[in-house]
């Protein structure tokens, strides 16, 4: 099993998946995780995945074929009210510990 990190803005969701799982199953897992953590919106009707800068539309691809590996980070963007939200990863603020 692989551990993957899905990111959008300041949200990071950890998912587990097998290398031969499809991107469609990864999307479904991500929707479930968003719902379970109450980060979803009832107006979210789809999401898209960006892996290594490439937006994937062939969701029959395996995770390995899409370029993922154990510990990989990928981005997601939601479609809300028919409009795609932009991909966005916001860095966490630097620590000000002195």
Residue pairs with C-beta under 8 A, 6 or more apart in sequence:
1 16
1 17
1 18
2 16
2 17
2 18
2 19
2 63
2 68
2 69
2 70
2 71
2 72
3 14
3 15
3 16
3 70
3 71
4 14
4 15
4 16
4 17
4 26
4 63
4 68
4 70
4 71
4 72
4 73
4 74
5 12
5 13
5 14
5 15
5 71
5 72
5 73
5 74
6 12
6 13
6 14
6 15
6 30
6 33
6 73
6 74
6 75
6 76
7 13
7 73
7 74
7 75
7 76
7 89
8 75
8 76
8 77
8 78
8 85
8 87
8 88
8 89
9 88
9 89
9 90
10 90
10 92
11 39
13 30
13 33
13 34
13 37
13 39
15 26
15 29
15 30
15 33
17 25
17 26
17 29
17 63
18 63
19 62
19 63
19 64
19 68
19 69
20 62
20 63
20 64
21 62
21 63
22 59
22 60
22 61
22 62
22 63
23 49
23 56
23 58
23 59
23 60
23 61
23 62
23 63
23 66
24 59
24 60
26 49
26 63
27 47
27 49
27 59
30 47
30 76
31 40
31 44
31 47
34 40
34 44
41 78
41 80
43 80
43 81
44 78
44 79
44 80
45 79
45 80
45 82
46 78
46 79
47 76
47 77
47 78
47 79
48 55
48 56
48 57
48 76
48 77
48 79
48 84
49 55
49 56
49 66
49 74
49 75
49 76
50 56
50 74
50 75
50 76
50 77
50 87
51 66
51 67
51 68
51 72
51 74
51 75
52 67
52 74
54 67
56 66
68 74
75 87
75 89
76 87
77 84
77 85
77 86
77 87
77 88
78 84
78 85
79 85
